[in-house]
Amino acid sequence: MTALAWGRRFLLCRPAHFTVAYEINPYMHVQVHPDPDVALAEHDNLVTTLRAAGAELEFMEPVDGLPDLVFTANAGVVDGHRFVPSLFRHPERQGETPYDNAWFSAAGFCVTELPGDEPFEGAGDVLPFGADPASDRGPVLVAGYRMRSSVKAQTQLSSLLGVSVRTVELVDERFYHVDLVFCPVDERRALIAPQGLDRYGCRVLEELVPEPLWLTDEEAASFCANSVVVVM
């Protein structure tokens, strides 16, 4: 399998249609809408910051009626030139998939779908970390389940990519994706928010990550783990 060399090339979507049109997590309230000018300014600042750090950026066009298309990590998982699209749990987001597939197909990726209809939310719930110390299968994927993705889907992803997967259960609705509780920093370190994991999940990550950086309640609540690491 191709090494999952993340941290250099990123896909973004300008928040031209970003708003809160429905409620699918504890932070979304249809009575409270983001300031569109602030959202656009924050996006532009992110672009500037990522480029200054050495990242390579790609962009997909925003689509009216799909406000969460801006969360491009949720589109799926990239393995070399293969793209595995998400199967969104919530109907409100399922309309994003044809646009995600079209972008990756036009960019030269082979779109390979998971079998069945088990929910799976891409890189929001799957992150690579080093190599599996208990296997010779190369990189290991840390995969979250319960809130947005199922264990069965993560098992299917393991089989499809030929890579080891360590599943961890997300137990706090505030941390509904694994990228809210786990952020690989380098080959030895990762930010981990234990507040969103059960005891077994914490133990899985403690055994996998040589130097875990455990987040405090305040750090976890600030979405500290939901970060971008640019690998030089």
Buried (B, 14 or more C-beta within 10 A) or exposed (E): EBEBEBBEEBBBBBBBBBEBBEEBBEEEEEEEEEEEEEBBEEBEEBBEEBEEEEBEEEEBEBBEEBBBBBBBBBBBBBBEEBBBBBBBBBEBBEBBBEBBBEBBEEEEBEBBBBEEEBBBBBBBBBBBBBBBEEEEBBBBBBBBBBBBBBBBBBBBBBEBBEBBBBBBBBBBEBBBBBBBBBBBBEEEBBBBBBBBBBEEBBEBBEEBBEEBBBBEEEBBEEBBBBEBBBBE
